Amino acid sequence: MLSFKEAYLLFLGPDPASGISGGNIFNQRFLKSLQEEGITTVGLDDWPEIIPKNLKHIVVDSLYISSAAQMQEIKTLKKRRPYRWFLLHHLHSMYPRKDIDSDEYFYKHEKPLLQHFNRFIVTSPYSKSYLENRGFQKSKIEVLKPYPFSMEPFSSPENKPPNVLILSNLISRKGIRPFLNRLTKIKAKPKFRLVIHGRKDIEPDYAEQCISLIQKTPGVRYEGPIPPMGTSSLWSQYELLLSPAYLETFGMSLHEAKYAGIVRMAVNGGYASNHIQKGYPDLLAEDPEELAENFVNLLSEPSRLSKYRKEAIREQKTLPDPDTAWNEQIREFVGKL
């Protein structure tokens, strides 16, 4: 087993095994891939008291942005300061509370901390543009897109009523409550089975409001966090994935659903639109309420849903091999370490 003292790269962030989320899945694969390329790494969820003597790089997950200033004190035994990377999954300024101005929050609270970093890792061109537009150099931002693990080609059966999935933690940024609130008010609805998977412990009060709406809406069930075996066990059961999130910096569930040949519907925020079938504007909505209306309208026309499913399956067959695409990115990144 790798000695902590010999680590070349330190990753500071939540334990990737602590729960299934897009960020954790990315982090886990990122670290594993670096190790396979010969980069000795160690992952911690708090700053170490002792620094690895061979440490050359520090990568900090965006959840830990508030502790960025601590890097200024870190030097190796040779008095060299490690190269500092920021891994951007999400920033609070990207979707702040309604009473907070996004740019004001960024320049006051986030940019001073981000200036402690030498370079940035982002998961989408959207996040890269977000930093560029706020004064960070393009040459200092590396895009590492998440990719699912290779899947066996399949298509889910056409269930009647249709099986529909939402993979989303019950938090305000994900738009679950307004989506459900609008859905409950649409009187004439075709039958469907909608399952929601996601954590409810992050914003408990908000989650309870969502669950209360779920209990009032026929055909909708909450089934807790994503199963321990991950999302790959789910795709063959569903024809349609919904993403009511106001903003996705990448949208891992949408990306996986694309590789699974599943129809996707989403709110047009952040990078989400890049995962939606082109030429079908009704698959994108401007907000969660409109998504609920588009969803009901689509299910009201089974022939249209069937057409979209066939298109999604055709699209799946044209996608690049995800393992190859991921590995090419990692090798290019390693060459810069």
PyMOL commands that set and color helices and strands:
alter all, ss='L'
color gray80, all
select helices_A, chain A and resi 4-6+16-18+22-36+62-73+92-94+102-114+125-132+138-140+172-174+176-185+204-215+231-233+235-237+252-260+272-275+281-283+288-299+302-316+322-334
alter helices_A, ss='H'
color red, helices_A
select strands_A, chain A and resi 9-12+41-44+57-61+83-88+119-122+141-143+163-167+193-197+220-222+240-243+263-267+284-285
alter strands_A, ss='S'
color yellow, strands_A
deselect
rebuild
show_as cartoon
